[in-house]
Amino acid sequence: MSLPTIVIASDHRGYALKSVFSEWLRTRGYTIIDLGPDSENSCDAGDFAKMLAENLKKNLMHKGILICGSGQAMAMTANRYAHLRAALCLNTTMARLAREHNDANVLVLGAHIIGQEVATDCLDVFLNTKFAEGRFTARRDKLTALGGL
């Protein structure tokens, strides 16, 4: 089975962690689509979450990663889109359950909330956990049916 393409974006506060993740993913054979930013200059998290949503709509098999200072702005923006199930995760249990029980397709992290090691562990768990399906399929489908942009 081939690895999913990873679409990644951040704001200025998540830029450093995004850079670490991009390297981590490349060394493991993932194809990366980096939507920016390309520096720590101030920018709006919501703009980058919107770009990620637009990109993932073109290929629903891709997975997304969004990073800002707290993760909140990215999660709130991403979850306005019907095709995204963005999970703000603070630990590996949240990352695992987001995938297993909700079929989350976007991992959201707060770079100023959790450290780099925990964030990387969350990424690893998120990418390596499969959706449990079964009774959770109805939950996922209900989320999608709510609609959005």
N, C-alpha and C positions, 0 to 999 in steps of 0.2 A: 504494500500500500504506500502510495507516495505521500509525502508530507504536504500539509496545506500551505498555501501562500499566506503570509502574515502581512497584514496592512497595519502599519504603526504610525501613531501621531502623538504629539504632546503639545503643551504650551511651553513657555520659557522656563517655568518651574520644574517641568518634567523632562527637559531637554537632556540633562546629564544621564538620567536613568534610561531614557530612550536610546542614547548612544551605547550604553552598556548592553542593553537588550539586543540591539541590532547586531553587535559583534557576537554575542552569545548565540543568537539564532543562526547567523551565517556559519559559525563553526560547527553547527549541528545539521547543516544541509538544508535549512529552510530558505525559500525565496522570500525576499523582503520587498515590500513597497513602502517606502518611507515618505509620508506626506508632509513632513516637516514638524516644526520649524528647523532651520539650519543654524540657529544660534540661540543664545540665551536672551536675546532682545525681547522686550515685553510684547506679548501678543495675547489674543483672546482664545481661551480653551475651546469655547463653543464653535468658533470658526473651524477649528481642526476636527472636532467631533463631527461636524456637518460634512466636511470633506471625506472623512472615513465612511460615514453613512452612504454618501453618494457612490463611493468606490465599491463598497460591499454590495450595493444593490446590483451592480453589474455582474458580480460573481458571488453568489450566495455560499459557495463552498469555501471561500476564504475565511480566515479568522482575523479578528481585530484586537489591537491593543491600544488603549488610550491612557495617557499619563498626564496629570496636572498636579498641583500642589497638594490638594486634599483628595482629589478624585471626584469630588461632588459635581463640579461644573461639567466635566466630561460625561459622567453617568447620567445627569439630568438631561443633557442635550441628546445624547445617543438614544436614550429610551423614549424619545419623542417619535422615533422612526419605527414603523411596524415590523420591519425585517430585522431589527436589531434586538438582541436580548443582552444588554450590557450589565455586567456584574461588578460592582465595586467590592473588591476583596481585600481583607486585612490580614488573612492568614491562609494556609494551605487547605484547611477544612472548608472555608468559604469557597475557595477556588474549585475544590473537588465537587462540592455539592452544587455549585452553580452549573457545572457541566453535567453531572449525573442527573440531577432532578429538574433542571430548567433548560437544558440544552443551550446555555449561554454561548453566544458566538463572539462576544467582545469582553475582554478582560480589562477592567478599569482599576488603576492603582493611584494612590496618593503618594507622590515621591517624598513629601515632607511628613508623612504619617508613619510609613513603615520603612525600614532600612533596606539597603540594596540586596542583602542576602535573603531576607524574607520575601522581598519582591520577586527575586529570581526563582526562589522555591515555588511561589505562587504561579509564576509563568510556566514552569516545568510541569507542575501538577495540572494546570489548566489545559495545556497542550496534550497531555498524555492520559487524560480521563475521557472516557466515552460516555455518551448520553445513555442512561439506563433504559430508555423507552418504556414499554409497558404502560402502567398507570400514569407515568409522567408525560406521555405523549399528549394526553388530553389537556394537561396543564399548559404545556407549550403551545398547543393549538389555541387555547383560550386566550393566551397572551397575544398571539398573532391576530386573532379575531377582533381584539379591541381596537385595532387600527392605529392610525398615526400618519405621519407624513409619508 
